[in-house]
């Protein structure tokens, strides 16, 4: 799809108060840095403020910090926006490569330390074929099976997010949710395109 005409750009274009009132009744939110980068500064401010209110009301907020330089006003603006998003997130889903590219961290340990300083306490740091690094939980070494077929990795991160969040929101242990997310991503990247037939999931 064309991000210049994405739904995110018109999310708070009109009727913002009514939309926010509906959003704040939700049990959970998920948004990404791509969505934020597609918005105006005022729209980003509105969304992040509403997310904070939702969290205070007992909702759960999940955030994926996928960084796309071509969508951002500047690296500094992207850094500021992502750090603001981390401050309202309950579940962190950072791609380690994107975090390193955006913040200049030397390695994944440095990413983990910075996120901890930012107040991130739970989630999964995505590392591609190696499987995620736990944030706030533990898993045995070798728990993530490598993908047997790799055709198109474009939707790998989104697929992991979906599997992981589905597990968490249905009561699975974090390790089991992460294994499910990794397995789903492995299935999706074995096909061309971001959407695969349901029977292949």
Secondary structure by P-SEA (a helix, b strand, c coil): ccccccccccccccaaaaaaaaaaacccccccaaaaaaccaaaaaaaaaaaaaaaaabbbbbbbbcccccccccaaaaaaaaaaaaaacccccccaaaaaaacccccaaaaaaaaaaacccbbbbcccccccccccccccccccccccccccccaaaaaaaaaaaaaaaacccaaaaaaaaaaaaaaaacccccccccccc
